[in-house]
Amino acid sequence: MEGSRHREAGALEYLHRWEQLIGGMCRAGFVIEDLVEPMHADPQTPPGDFKHRSCYAAPYVRIKARRRAVGANELQKSSLWLG
């Protein structure tokens, strides 16, 4: 698959409910630090165009989350997860 402003080259798309994404991350021990819906909207583009559709639904989200600390003062080293 060719890359574009809305999709990285080789990216696969999956449909998940917010409860699966955010709730699943929280239940797995992550704390959500940020969530961003990149703005690619352009109401002047014709209906059906990615930029027109982006006026109503973001093409993707970026989630910044970190795993919670293991103990009271003990931090678990973990890598940053972006989804």
mmCIF file of the N, C-alpha and C atoms, coordinates in Angstrom:
data_MODEL
# 
_entry.id   MODEL 
# 
loop_
_atom_site.group_PDB 
_atom_site.id 
_atom_site.type_symbol 
_atom_site.label_atom_id 
_atom_site.label_alt_id 
_atom_site.label_comp_id 
_atom_site.label_asym_id 
_atom_site.label_entity_id 
_atom_site.label_seq_id 
_atom_site.pdbx_PDB_ins_code 
_atom_site.Cartn_x 
_atom_site.Cartn_y 
_atom_site.Cartn_z 
_atom_site.occupancy 
_atom_site.B_iso_or_equiv 
_atom_site.pdbx_formal_charge 
_atom_site.auth_seq_id 
_atom_site.auth_comp_id 
_atom_site.auth_asym_id 
_atom_site.auth_atom_id 
_atom_site.pdbx_PDB_model_num 
ATOM 1   N N  . MET A 1 1  ? 0.838   -1.173 0.000  1.00 0.00 ? 1  MET A N  1 
ATOM 2   C CA . MET A 1 1  ? 0.000   0.000  0.000  1.00 0.00 ? 1  MET A CA 1 
ATOM 3   C C  . MET A 1 1  ? 0.885   1.239  0.000  1.00 0.00 ? 1  MET A C  1 
ATOM 4   N N  . GLU A 1 2  ? 0.557   2.194  -0.831 1.00 0.00 ? 2  GLU A N  1 
ATOM 5   C CA . GLU A 1 2  ? 1.315   3.434  -0.931 1.00 0.00 ? 2  GLU A CA 1 
ATOM 6   C C  . GLU A 1 2  ? 0.966   4.371  0.214  1.00 0.00 ? 2  GLU A C  1 
ATOM 7   N N  . GLY A 1 3  ? 1.965   5.087  0.718  1.00 0.00 ? 3  GLY A N  1 
ATOM 8   C CA . GLY A 1 3  ? 1.735   6.014  1.815  1.00 0.00 ? 3  GLY A CA 1 
ATOM 9   C C  . GLY A 1 3  ? 1.039   7.283  1.352  1.00 0.00 ? 3  GLY A C  1 
ATOM 10  N N  . SER A 1 4  ? 0.433   7.994  2.297  1.00 0.00 ? 4  SER A N  1 
ATOM 11  C CA . SER A 1 4  ? -0.212  9.271  2.021  1.00 0.00 ? 4  SER A CA 1 
ATOM 12  C C  . SER A 1 4  ? -0.202  10.091 3.308  1.00 0.00 ? 4  SER A C  1 
ATOM 13  N N  . ARG A 1 5  ? -0.817  11.256 3.266  1.00 0.00 ? 5  ARG A N  1 
ATOM 14  C CA . ARG A 1 5  ? -0.892  12.100 4.457  1.00 0.00 ? 5  ARG A CA 1 
ATOM 15  C C  . ARG A 1 5  ? -1.736  11.443 5.551  1.00 0.00 ? 5  ARG A C  1 
ATOM 16  N N  . HIS A 1 6  ? -2.627  10.543 5.157  1.00 0.00 ? 6  HIS A N  1 
ATOM 17  C CA . HIS A 1 6  ? -3.545  9.897  6.094  1.00 0.00 ? 6  HIS A CA 1 
ATOM 18  C C  . HIS A 1 6  ? -3.130  8.488  6.476  1.00 0.00 ? 6  HIS A C  1 
ATOM 19  N N  . ARG A 1 7  ? -2.114  7.957  5.837  1.00 0.00 ? 7  ARG A N  1 
ATOM 20  C CA . ARG A 1 7  ? -1.770  6.561  6.063  1.00 0.00 ? 7  ARG A CA 1 
ATOM 21  C C  . ARG A 1 7  ? -0.298  6.343  5.739  1.00 0.00 ? 7  ARG A C  1 
ATOM 22  N N  . GLU A 1 8  ? 0.432   5.710  6.650  1.00 0.00 ? 8  GLU A N  1 
ATOM 23  C CA . GLU A 1 8  ? 1.827   5.387  6.384  1.00 0.00 ? 8  GLU A CA 1 
ATOM 24  C C  . GLU A 1 8  ? 1.906   4.247  5.384  1.00 0.00 ? 8  GLU A C  1 
ATOM 25  N N  . ALA A 1 9  ? 2.948   4.238  4.594  1.00 0.00 ? 9  ALA A N  1 
ATOM 26  C CA . ALA A 1 9  ? 3.137   3.160  3.626  1.00 0.00 ? 9  ALA A CA 1 
ATOM 27  C C  . ALA A 1 9  ? 3.185   1.825  4.356  1.00 0.00 ? 9  ALA A C  1 
ATOM 28  N N  . GLY A 1 10 ? 2.450   0.845  3.868  1.00 0.00 ? 10 GLY A N  1 
ATOM 29  C CA . GLY A 1 10 ? 2.443   -0.480 4.458  1.00 0.00 ? 10 GLY A CA 1 
ATOM 30  C C  . GLY A 1 10 ? 1.561   -0.624 5.688  1.00 0.00 ? 10 GLY A C  1 
ATOM 31  N N  . ALA A 1 11 ? 0.846   0.447  6.084  1.00 0.00 ? 11 ALA A N  1 
ATOM 32  C CA . ALA A 1 11 ? 0.003   0.397  7.278  1.00 0.00 ? 11 ALA A CA 1 
ATOM 33  C C  . ALA A 1 11 ? -1.210  -0.494 7.039  1.00 0.00 ? 11 ALA A C  1 
ATOM 34  N N  . LEU A 1 12 ? -1.608  -1.204 8.076  1.00 0.00 ? 12 LEU A N  1 
ATOM 35  C CA . LEU A 1 12 ? -2.825  -2.004 8.047  1.00 0.00 ? 12 LEU A CA 1 
ATOM 36  C C  . LEU A 1 12 ? -3.865  -1.312 8.911  1.00 0.00 ? 12 LEU A C  1 
ATOM 37  N N  . GLU A 1 13 ? -5.102  -1.391 8.508  1.00 0.00 ? 13 GLU A N  1 
ATOM 38  C CA . GLU A 1 13 ? -6.170  -0.728 9.261  1.00 0.00 ? 13 GLU A CA 1 
ATOM 39  C C  . GLU A 1 13 ? -7.043  -1.769 9.937  1.00 0.00 ? 13 GLU A C  1 
ATOM 40  N N  . TYR A 1 14 ? -7.392  -1.489 11.180 1.00 0.00 ? 14 TYR A N  1 
ATOM 41  C CA . TYR A 1 14 ? -8.273  -2.343 11.959 1.00 0.00 ? 14 TYR A CA 1 
ATOM 42  C C  . TYR A 1 14 ? -9.327  -1.470 12.602 1.00 0.00 ? 14 TYR A C  1 
ATOM 43  N N  . LEU A 1 15 ? -10.513 -1.995 12.749 1.00 0.00 ? 15 LEU A N  1 
ATOM 44  C CA . LEU A 1 15 ? -11.593 -1.262 13.382 1.00 0.00 ? 15 LEU A CA 1 
ATOM 45  C C  . LEU A 1 15 ? -11.751 -1.761 14.810 1.00 0.00 ? 15 LEU A C  1 
ATOM 46  N N  . HIS A 1 16 ? -11.634 -0.856 15.776 1.00 0.00 ? 16 HIS A N  1 
ATOM 47  C CA . HIS A 1 16 ? -11.788 -1.199 17.185 1.00 0.00 ? 16 HIS A CA 1 
ATOM 48  C C  . HIS A 1 16 ? -12.677 -0.158 17.849 1.00 0.00 ? 16 HIS A C  1 
ATOM 49  N N  . ARG A 1 17 ? -13.419 -0.580 18.842 1.00 0.00 ? 17 ARG A N  1 
ATOM 50  C CA . ARG A 1 17 ? -14.223 0.340  19.638 1.00 0.00 ? 17 ARG A CA 1 
ATOM 51  C C  . ARG A 1 17 ? -13.293 1.068  20.610 1.00 0.00 ? 17 ARG A C  1 
ATOM 52  N N  . TRP A 1 18 ? -13.692 2.286  21.032 1.00 0.00 ? 18 TRP A N  1 
ATOM 53  C CA . TRP A 1 18 ? -12.883 3.044  21.978 1.00 0.00 ? 18 TRP A CA 1 
ATOM 54  C C  . TRP A 1 18 ? -12.662 2.265  23.268 1.00 0.00 ? 18 TRP A C  1 
ATOM 55  N N  . GLU A 1 19 ? -13.683 1.536  23.711 1.00 0.00 ? 19 GLU A N  1 
ATOM 56  C CA . GLU A 1 19 ? -13.555 0.739  24.934 1.00 0.00 ? 19 GLU A CA 1 
ATOM 57  C C  . GLU A 1 19 ? -12.449 -0.292 24.792 1.00 0.00 ? 19 GLU A C  1 
ATOM 58  N N  . GLN A 1 20 ? -12.314 -0.873 23.623 1.00 0.00 ? 20 GLN A N  1 
ATOM 59  C CA . GLN A 1 20 ? -11.246 -1.848 23.390 1.00 0.00 ? 20 GLN A CA 1 
ATOM 60  C C  . GLN A 1 20 ? -9.876  -1.173 23.436 1.00 0.00 ? 20 GLN A C  1 
ATOM 61  N N  . LEU A 1 21 ? -9.765  -0.027 22.791 1.00 0.00 ? 21 LEU A N  1 
ATOM 62  C CA . LEU A 1 21 ? -8.473  0.664  22.730 1.00 0.00 ? 21 LEU A CA 1 
ATOM 63  C C  . LEU A 1 21 ? -8.082  1.286  24.068 1.00 0.00 ? 21 LEU A C  1 
ATOM 64  N N  . ILE A 1 22 ? -8.872  2.245  24.527 1.00 0.00 ? 22 ILE A N  1 
ATOM 65  C CA . ILE A 1 22 ? -8.530  2.989  25.739 1.00 0.00 ? 22 ILE A CA 1 
ATOM 66  C C  . ILE A 1 22 ? -8.752  2.139  26.982 1.00 0.00 ? 22 ILE A C  1 
ATOM 67  N N  . GLY A 1 23 ? -9.913  1.505  27.070 1.00 0.00 ? 23 GLY A N  1 
ATOM 68  C CA . GLY A 1 23 ? -10.204 0.663  28.226 1.00 0.00 ? 23 GLY A CA 1 
ATOM 69  C C  . GLY A 1 23 ? -9.217  -0.479 28.354 1.00 0.00 ? 23 GLY A C  1 
ATOM 70  N N  . GLY A 1 24 ? -8.880  -1.115 27.240 1.00 0.00 ? 24 GLY A N  1 
ATOM 71  C CA . GLY A 1 24 ? -7.924  -2.220 27.267 1.00 0.00 ? 24 GLY A CA 1 
ATOM 72  C C  . GLY A 1 24 ? -6.546  -1.784 27.723 1.00 0.00 ? 24 GLY A C  1 
ATOM 73  N N  . MET A 1 25 ? -6.112  -0.603 27.287 1.00 0.00 ? 25 MET A N  1 
ATOM 74  C CA . MET A 1 25 ? -4.817  -0.085 27.721 1.00 0.00 ? 25 MET A CA 1 
ATOM 75  C C  . MET A 1 25 ? -4.830  0.202  29.217 1.00 0.00 ? 25 MET A C  1 
ATOM 76  N N  . CYS A 1 26 ? -5.919  0.804  29.719 1.00 0.00 ? 26 CYS A N  1 
ATOM 77  C CA . CYS A 1 26 ? -6.021  1.105  31.157 1.00 0.00 ? 26 CYS A CA 1 
ATOM 78  C C  . CYS A 1 26 ? -6.040  -0.177 31.977 1.00 0.00 ? 26 CYS A C  1 
ATOM 79  N N  . ARG A 1 27 ? -6.799  -1.175 31.540 1.00 0.00 ? 27 ARG A N  1 
ATOM 80  C CA . ARG A 1 27 ? -6.861  -2.439 32.272 1.00 0.00 ? 27 ARG A CA 1 
ATOM 81  C C  . ARG A 1 27 ? -5.539  -3.190 32.231 1.00 0.00 ? 27 ARG A C  1 
ATOM 82  N N  . ALA A 1 28 ? -4.728  -2.930 31.224 1.00 0.00 ? 28 ALA A N  1 
ATOM 83  C CA . ALA A 1 28 ? -3.418  -3.581 31.107 1.00 0.00 ? 28 ALA A CA 1 
ATOM 84  C C  . ALA A 1 28 ? -2.350  -2.845 31.911 1.00 0.00 ? 28 ALA A C  1 
ATOM 85  N N  . GLY A 1 29 ? -2.738  -1.785 32.637 1.00 0.00 ? 29 GLY A N  1 
ATOM 86  C CA . GLY A 1 29 ? -1.795  -1.097 33.506 1.00 0.00 ? 29 GLY A CA 1 
ATOM 87  C C  . GLY A 1 29 ? -1.198  0.171  32.932 1.00 0.00 ? 29 GLY A C  1 
ATOM 88  N N  . PHE A 1 30 ? -1.767  0.689  31.855 1.00 0.00 ? 30 PHE A N  1 
ATOM 89  C CA . PHE A 1 30 ? -1.253  1.916  31.265 1.00 0.00 ? 30 PHE A CA 1 
ATOM 90  C C  . PHE A 1 30 ? -2.049  3.117  31.741 1.00 0.00 ? 30 PHE A C  1 
ATOM 91  N N  . VAL A 1 31 ? -1.398  4.267  31.773 1.00 0.00 ? 31 VAL A N  1 
ATOM 92  C CA . VAL A 1 31 ? -2.032  5.543  32.068 1.00 0.00 ? 31 VAL A CA 1 
ATOM 93  C C  . VAL A 1 31 ? -1.974  6.361  30.787 1.00 0.00 ? 31 VAL A C  1 
ATOM 94  N N  . ILE A 1 32 ? -3.119  6.855  30.341 1.00 0.00 ? 32 ILE A N  1 
ATOM 95  C CA . ILE A 1 32 ? -3.172  7.671  29.130 1.00 0.00 ? 32 ILE A CA 1 
ATOM 96  C C  . ILE A 1 32 ? -2.670  9.066  29.471 1.00 0.00 ? 32 ILE A C  1 
ATOM 97  N N  . GLU A 1 33 ? -1.644  9.506  28.774 1.00 0.00 ? 33 GLU A N  1 
ATOM 98  C CA . GLU A 1 33 ? -1.085  10.844 29.006 1.00 0.00 ? 33 GLU A CA 1 
ATOM 99  C C  . GLU A 1 33 ? -1.564  11.851 27.965 1.00 0.00 ? 33 GLU A C  1 
ATOM 100 N N  . ASP A 1 34 ? -1.911  11.372 26.776 1.00 0.00 ? 34 ASP A N  1 
ATOM 101 C CA . ASP A 1 34 ? -2.350  12.293 25.734 1.00 0.00 ? 34 ASP A CA 1 
ATOM 102 C C  . ASP A 1 34 ? -3.070  11.512 24.649 1.00 0.00 ? 34 ASP A C  1 
ATOM 103 N N  . LEU A 1 35 ? -3.986  12.169 23.973 1.00 0.00 ? 35 LEU A N  1 
ATOM 104 C CA . LEU A 1 35 ? -4.682  11.601 22.830 1.00 0.00 ? 35 LEU A CA 1 
ATOM 105 C C  . LEU A 1 35 ? -4.886  12.724 21.834 1.00 0.00 ? 35 LEU A C  1 
ATOM 106 N N  . VAL A 1 36 ? -4.456  12.524 20.604 1.00 0.00 ? 36 VAL A N  1 
ATOM 107 C CA . VAL A 1 36 ? -4.519  13.561 19.580 1.00 0.00 ? 36 VAL A CA 1 
ATOM 108 C C  . VAL A 1 36 ? -5.218  13.009 18.344 1.00 0.00 ? 36 VAL A C  1 
ATOM 109 N N  . GLU A 1 37 ? -6.161  13.785 17.806 1.00 0.00 ? 37 GLU A N  1 
ATOM 110 C CA . GLU A 1 37 ? -6.769  13.491 16.516 1.00 0.00 ? 37 GLU A CA 1 
ATOM 111 C C  . GLU A 1 37 ? -6.193  14.502 15.524 1.00 0.00 ? 37 GLU A C  1 
ATOM 112 N N  . PRO A 1 38 ? -5.236  14.100 14.690 1.00 0.00 ? 38 PRO A N  1 
ATOM 113 C CA . PRO A 1 38 ? -4.653  15.042 13.746 1.00 0.00 ? 38 PRO A CA 1 
ATOM 114 C C  . PRO A 1 38 ? -5.728  15.674 12.855 1.00 0.00 ? 38 PRO A C  1 
ATOM 115 N N  . MET A 1 39 ? -5.620  16.974 12.639 1.00 0.00 ? 39 MET A N  1 
ATOM 116 C CA . MET A 1 39 ? -6.610  17.707 11.863 1.00 0.00 ? 39 MET A CA 1 
ATOM 117 C C  . MET A 1 39 ? -6.196  17.749 10.397 1.00 0.00 ? 39 MET A C  1 
ATOM 118 N N  . HIS A 1 40 ? -6.890  17.000 9.579  1.00 0.00 ? 40 HIS A N  1 
ATOM 119 C CA . HIS A 1 40 ? -6.643  16.981 8.131  1.00 0.00 ? 40 HIS A CA 1 
ATOM 120 C C  . HIS A 1 40 ? -7.870  17.464 7.363  1.00 0.00 ? 40 HIS A C  1 
ATOM 121 N N  . ALA A 1 41 ? -8.830  18.054 8.065  1.00 0.00 ? 41 ALA A N  1 
ATOM 122 C CA . ALA A 1 41 ? -10.103 18.433 7.454  1.00 0.00 ? 41 ALA A CA 1 
ATOM 123 C C  . ALA A 1 41 ? -9.964  19.602 6.492  1.00 0.00 ? 41 ALA A C  1 
ATOM 124 N N  . ASP A 1 42 ? -10.751 19.525 5.420  1.00 0.00 ? 42 ASP A N  1 
ATOM 125 C CA . ASP A 1 42 ? -10.881 20.624 4.472  1.00 0.00 ? 42 ASP A CA 1 
ATOM 126 C C  . ASP A 1 42 ? -12.292 20.562 3.898  1.00 0.00 ? 42 ASP A C  1 
ATOM 127 N N  . PRO A 1 43 ? -13.205 21.397 4.412  1.00 0.00 ? 43 PRO A N  1 
ATOM 128 C CA . PRO A 1 43 ? -14.597 21.340 3.946  1.00 0.00 ? 43 PRO A CA 1 
ATOM 129 C C  . PRO A 1 43 ? -14.777 21.743 2.487  1.00 0.00 ? 43 PRO A C  1 
ATOM 130 N N  . GLN A 1 44 ? -13.744 22.295 1.871  1.00 0.00 ? 44 GLN A N  1 
ATOM 131 C CA . GLN A 1 44 ? -13.848 22.726 0.471  1.00 0.00 ? 44 GLN A CA 1 
ATOM 132 C C  . GLN A 1 44 ? -13.612 21.580 -0.515 1.00 0.00 ? 44 GLN A C  1 
ATOM 133 N N  . THR A 1 45 ? -13.100 20.453 -0.035 1.00 0.00 ? 45 THR A N  1 
ATOM 134 C CA . THR A 1 45 ? -12.860 19.320 -0.942 1.00 0.00 ? 45 THR A CA 1 
ATOM 135 C C  . THR A 1 45 ? -14.179 18.604 -1.226 1.00 0.00 ? 45 THR A C  1 
ATOM 136 N N  . PRO A 1 46 ? -14.264 17.907 -2.348 1.00 0.00 ? 46 PRO A N  1 
ATOM 137 C CA . PRO A 1 46 ? -15.526 17.239 -2.703 1.00 0.00 ? 46 PRO A CA 1 
ATOM 138 C C  . PRO A 1 46 ? -15.864 16.092 -1.754 1.00 0.00 ? 46 PRO A C  1 
ATOM 139 N N  . PRO A 1 47 ? -17.162 15.831 -1.544 1.00 0.00 ? 47 PRO A N  1 
ATOM 140 C CA . PRO A 1 47 ? -17.574 14.698 -0.715 1.00 0.00 ? 47 PRO A CA 1 
ATOM 141 C C  . PRO A 1 47 ? -16.920 13.399 -1.215 1.00 0.00 ? 47 PRO A C  1 
ATOM 142 N N  . GLY A 1 48 ? -16.500 12.584 -0.266 1.00 0.00 ? 48 GLY A N  1 
ATOM 143 C CA . GLY A 1 48 ? -15.822 11.335 -0.604 1.00 0.00 ? 48 GLY A CA 1 
ATOM 144 C C  . GLY A 1 48 ? -14.315 11.439 -0.504 1.00 0.00 ? 48 GLY A C  1 
ATOM 145 N N  . ASP A 1 49 ? -13.779 12.656 -0.577 1.00 0.00 ? 49 ASP A N  1 
ATOM 146 C CA . ASP A 1 49 ? -12.344 12.878 -0.451 1.00 0.00 ? 49 ASP A CA 1 
ATOM 147 C C  . ASP A 1 49 ? -11.937 12.682 1.014  1.00 0.00 ? 49 ASP A C  1 
ATOM 148 N N  . PHE A 1 50 ? -10.722 12.200 1.247  1.00 0.00 ? 50 PHE A N  1 
ATOM 149 C CA . PHE A 1 50 ? -10.238 11.992 2.613  1.00 0.00 ? 50 PHE A CA 1 
ATOM 150 C C  . PHE A 1 50 ? -10.320 13.277 3.433  1.00 0.00 ? 50 PHE A C  1 
ATOM 151 N N  . LYS A 1 51 ? -9.951  14.400 2.847  1.00 0.00 ? 51 LYS A N  1 
ATOM 152 C CA . LYS A 1 51 ? -9.982  15.663 3.593  1.00 0.00 ? 51 LYS A CA 1 
ATOM 153 C C  . LYS A 1 51 ? -11.405 16.069 3.950  1.00 0.00 ? 51 LYS A C  1 
ATOM 154 N N  . HIS A 1 52 ? -12.371 15.789 3.079  1.00 0.00 ? 52 HIS A N  1 
ATOM 155 C CA . HIS A 1 52 ? -13.771 16.091 3.385  1.00 0.00 ? 52 HIS A CA 1 
ATOM 156 C C  . HIS A 1 52 ? -14.279 15.177 4.496  1.00 0.00 ? 52 HIS A C  1 
ATOM 157 N N  . ARG A 1 53 ? -13.969 13.896 4.401  1.00 0.00 ? 53 ARG A N  1 
ATOM 158 C CA . ARG A 1 53 ? -14.393 12.946 5.432  1.00 0.00 ? 53 ARG A CA 1 
ATOM 159 C C  . ARG A 1 53 ? -13.771 13.291 6.784  1.00 0.00 ? 53 ARG A C  1 
ATOM 160 N N  . SER A 1 54 ? -12.571 13.844 6.759  1.00 0.00 ? 54 SER A N  1 
ATOM 161 C CA . SER A 1 54 ? -11.883 14.217 8.001  1.00 0.00 ? 54 SER A CA 1 
ATOM 162 C C  . SER A 1 54 ? -12.590 15.362 8.728  1.00 0.00 ? 54 SER A C  1 
ATOM 163 N N  . CYS A 1 55 ? -13.529 16.052 8.083  1.00 0.00 ? 55 CYS A N  1 
ATOM 164 C CA . CYS A 1 55 ? -14.335 17.070 8.764  1.00 0.00 ? 55 CYS A CA 1 
ATOM 165 C C  . CYS A 1 55 ? -15.242 16.417 9.808  1.00 0.00 ? 55 CYS A C  1 
ATOM 166 N N  . TYR A 1 56 ? -15.541 15.141 9.632  1.00 0.00 ? 56 TYR A N  1 
ATOM 167 C CA . TYR A 1 56 ? -16.503 14.438 10.486 1.00 0.00 ? 56 TYR A CA 1 
ATOM 168 C C  . TYR A 1 56 ? -15.872 13.358 11.358 1.00 0.00 ? 56 TYR A C  1 
ATOM 169 N N  . ALA A 1 57 ? -14.791 12.773 10.892 1.00 0.00 ? 57 ALA A N  1 
ATOM 170 C CA . ALA A 1 57 ? -14.114 11.711 11.657 1.00 0.00 ? 57 ALA A CA 1 
ATOM 171 C C  . ALA A 1 57 ? -12.622 11.775 11.351 1.00 0.00 ? 57 ALA A C  1 
ATOM 172 N N  . ALA A 1 58 ? -11.826 11.794 12.416 1.00 0.00 ? 58 ALA A N  1 
ATOM 173 C CA . ALA A 1 58 ? -10.374 11.813 12.232 1.00 0.00 ? 58 ALA A CA 1 
ATOM 174 C C  . ALA A 1 58 ? -9.926  10.503 11.575 1.00 0.00 ? 58 ALA A C  1 
ATOM 175 N N  . PRO A 1 59 ? -8.957  10.554 10.666 1.00 0.00 ? 59 PRO A N  1 
ATOM 176 C CA . PRO A 1 59 ? -8.513  9.328  9.998  1.00 0.00 ? 59 PRO A CA 1 
ATOM 177 C C  . PRO A 1 59 ? -7.773  8.380  10.949 1.00 0.00 ? 59 PRO A C  1 
ATOM 178 N N  . TYR A 1 60 ? -7.229  8.902  12.026 1.00 0.00 ? 60 TYR A N  1 
ATOM 179 C CA . TYR A 1 60 ? -6.531  8.085  13.017 1.00 0.00 ? 60 TYR A CA 1 
ATOM 180 C C  . TYR A 1 60 ? -6.339  8.908  14.280 1.00 0.00 ? 60 TYR A C  1 
ATOM 181 N N  . VAL A 1 61 ? -5.914  8.256  15.340 1.00 0.00 ? 61 VAL A N  1 
ATOM 182 C CA . VAL A 1 61 ? -5.573  8.952  16.576 1.00 0.00 ? 61 VAL A CA 1 
ATOM 183 C C  . VAL A 1 61 ? -4.178  8.535  17.005 1.00 0.00 ? 61 VAL A C  1 
ATOM 184 N N  . ARG A 1 62 ? -3.555  9.398  17.760 1.00 0.00 ? 62 ARG A N  1 
ATOM 185 C CA . ARG A 1 62 ? -2.263  9.077  18.381 1.00 0.00 ? 62 ARG A CA 1 
ATOM 186 C C  . ARG A 1 62 ? -2.496  9.052  19.879 1.00 0.00 ? 62 ARG A C  1 
ATOM 187 N N  . ILE A 1 63 ? -2.074  7.980  20.518 1.00 0.00 ? 63 ILE A N  1 
ATOM 188 C CA . ILE A 1 63 ? -2.266  7.829  21.951 1.00 0.00 ? 63 ILE A CA 1 
ATOM 189 C C  . ILE A 1 63 ? -0.901  7.708  22.615 1.00 0.00 ? 63 ILE A C  1 
ATOM 190 N N  . LYS A 1 64 ? -0.675  8.539  23.629 1.00 0.00 ? 64 LYS A N  1 
ATOM 191 C CA . LYS A 1 64 ? 0.551   8.447  24.418 1.00 0.00 ? 64 LYS A CA 1 
ATOM 192 C C  . LYS A 1 64 ? 0.173   7.845  25.760 1.00 0.00 ? 64 LYS A C  1 
ATOM 193 N N  . ALA A 1 65 ? 0.781   6.708  26.100 1.00 0.00 ? 65 ALA A N  1 
ATOM 194 C CA . ALA A 1 65 ? 0.464   6.021  27.350 1.00 0.00 ? 65 ALA A CA 1 
ATOM 195 C C  . ALA A 1 65 ? 1.739   5.457  27.961 1.00 0.00 ? 65 ALA A C  1 
ATOM 196 N N  . ARG A 1 66 ? 1.739   5.382  29.261 1.00 0.00 ? 66 ARG A N  1 
ATOM 197 C CA . ARG A 1 66 ? 2.863   4.792  29.997 1.00 0.00 ? 66 ARG A CA 1 
ATOM 198 C C  . ARG A 1 66 ? 2.331   3.771  30.979 1.00 0.00 ? 66 ARG A C  1 
ATOM 199 N N  . ARG A 1 67 ? 3.113   2.731  31.213 1.00 0.00 ? 67 ARG A N  1 
ATOM 200 C CA . ARG A 1 67 ? 2.721   1.726  32.201 1.00 0.00 ? 67 ARG A CA 1 
ATOM 201 C C  . ARG A 1 67 ? 2.849   2.330  33.592 1.00 0.00 ? 67 ARG A C  1 
ATOM 202 N N  . ARG A 1 68 ? 1.861   2.066  34.438 1.00 0.00 ? 68 ARG A N  1 
ATOM 203 C CA . ARG A 1 68 ? 1.870   2.568  35.813 1.00 0.00 ? 68 ARG A CA 1 
ATOM 204 C C  . ARG A 1 68 ? 3.032   1.983  36.596 1.00 0.00 ? 68 ARG A C  1 
ATOM 205 N N  . ALA A 1 69 ? 3.397   2.663  37.662 1.00 0.00 ? 69 ALA A N  1 
ATOM 206 C CA . ALA A 1 69 ? 4.469   2.200  38.548 1.00 0.00 ? 69 ALA A CA 1 
ATOM 207 C C  . ALA A 1 69 ? 4.068   0.868  39.174 1.00 0.00 ? 69 ALA A C  1 
ATOM 208 N N  . VAL A 1 70 ? 5.053   0.009  39.419 1.00 0.00 ? 70 VAL A N  1 
ATOM 209 C CA . VAL A 1 70 ? 4.810   -1.308 40.005 1.00 0.00 ? 70 VAL A CA 1 
ATOM 210 C C  . VAL A 1 70 ? 4.483   -1.194 41.485 1.00 0.00 ? 70 VAL A C  1 
ATOM 211 N N  . GLY A 1 71 ? 5.305   -0.467 42.231 1.00 0.00 ? 71 GLY A N  1 
ATOM 212 C CA . GLY A 1 71 ? 5.096   -0.317 43.677 1.00 0.00 ? 71 GLY A CA 1 
ATOM 213 C C  . GLY A 1 71 ? 4.919   1.135  44.028 1.00 0.00 ? 71 GLY A C  1 
ATOM 214 N N  . ALA A 1 72 ? 4.846   1.421  45.324 1.00 0.00 ? 72 ALA A N  1 
ATOM 215 C CA . ALA A 1 72 ? 4.621   2.785  45.788 1.00 0.00 ? 72 ALA A CA 1 
ATOM 216 C C  . ALA A 1 72 ? 5.682   3.744  45.254 1.00 0.00 ? 72 ALA A C  1 
ATOM 217 N N  . ASN A 1 73 ? 6.969   3.403  45.395 1.00 0.00 ? 73 ASN A N  1 
ATOM 218 C CA . ASN A 1 73 ? 8.045   4.270  44.924 1.00 0.00 ? 73 ASN A CA 1 
ATOM 219 C C  . ASN A 1 73 ? 8.898   3.608  43.854 1.00 0.00 ? 73 ASN A C  1 
ATOM 220 N N  . GLU A 1 74 ? 8.464   2.465  43.380 1.00 0.00 ? 74 GLU A N  1 
ATOM 221 C CA . GLU A 1 74 ? 9.250   1.699  42.425 1.00 0.00 ? 74 GLU A CA 1 
ATOM 222 C C  . GLU A 1 74 ? 8.668   1.875  41.024 1.00 0.00 ? 74 GLU A C  1 
ATOM 223 N N  . LEU A 1 75 ? 9.426   2.490  40.150 1.00 0.00 ? 75 LEU A N  1 
ATOM 224 C CA . LEU A 1 75 ? 8.974   2.696  38.782 1.00 0.00 ? 75 LEU A CA 1 
ATOM 225 C C  . LEU A 1 75 ? 9.442   1.550  37.914 1.00 0.00 ? 75 LEU A C  1 
ATOM 226 N N  . GLN A 1 76 ? 8.555   1.081  37.092 1.00 0.00 ? 76 GLN A N  1 
ATOM 227 C CA . GLN A 1 76 ? 8.911   0.020  36.154 1.00 0.00 ? 76 GLN A CA 1 
ATOM 228 C C  . GLN A 1 76 ? 9.391   0.685  34.873 1.00 0.00 ? 76 GLN A C  1 
ATOM 229 N N  . LYS A 1 77 ? 10.536  0.252  34.380 1.00 0.00 ? 77 LYS A N  1 
ATOM 230 C CA . LYS A 1 77 ? 11.027  0.787  33.121 1.00 0.00 ? 77 LYS A CA 1 
ATOM 231 C C  . LYS A 1 77 ? 10.200  0.159  32.000 1.00 0.00 ? 77 LYS A C  1 
ATOM 232 N N  . SER A 1 78 ? 9.654   1.020  31.157 1.00 0.00 ? 78 SER A N  1 
ATOM 233 C CA . SER A 1 78 ? 8.882   0.527  30.027 1.00 0.00 ? 78 SER A CA 1 
ATOM 234 C C  . SER A 1 78 ? 9.073   1.483  28.870 1.00 0.00 ? 78 SER A C  1 
ATOM 235 N N  . SER A 1 79 ? 8.848   0.961  27.697 1.00 0.00 ? 79 SER A N  1 
ATOM 236 C CA . SER A 1 79 ? 8.962   1.820  26.526 1.00 0.00 ? 79 SER A CA 1 
ATOM 237 C C  . SER A 1 79 ? 7.637   2.526  26.300 1.00 0.00 ? 79 SER A C  1 
ATOM 238 N N  . LEU A 1 80 ? 7.692   3.654  25.659 1.00 0.00 ? 80 LEU A N  1 
ATOM 239 C CA . LEU A 1 80 ? 6.517   4.438  25.346 1.00 0.00 ? 80 LEU A CA 1 
ATOM 240 C C  . LEU A 1 80 ? 5.737   3.710  24.271 1.00 0.00 ? 80 LEU A C  1 
ATOM 241 N N  . TRP A 1 81 ? 4.415   3.636  24.433 1.00 0.00 ? 81 TRP A N  1 
ATOM 242 C CA . TRP A 1 81 ? 3.557   2.966  23.452 1.00 0.00 ? 81 TRP A CA 1 
ATOM 243 C C  . TRP A 1 81 ? 2.716   4.010  22.759 1.00 0.00 ? 81 TRP A C  1 
ATOM 244 N N  . LEU A 1 82 ? 2.808   4.075  21.452 1.00 0.00 ? 82 LEU A N  1 
ATOM 245 C CA . LEU A 1 82 ? 1.976   4.984  20.670 1.00 0.00 ? 82 LEU A CA 1 
ATOM 246 C C  . LEU A 1 82 ? 1.103   4.146  19.762 1.00 0.00 ? 82 LEU A C  1 
ATOM 247 N N  . GLY A 1 83 ? -0.157  4.445  19.768 1.00 0.00 ? 83 GLY A N  1 
ATOM 248 C CA . GLY A 1 83 ? -1.074  3.683  18.940 1.00 0.00 ? 83 GLY A CA 1 
ATOM 249 C C  . GLY A 1 83 ? -2.008  4.538  18.174 1.00 0.00 ? 83 GLY A C  1 
# 
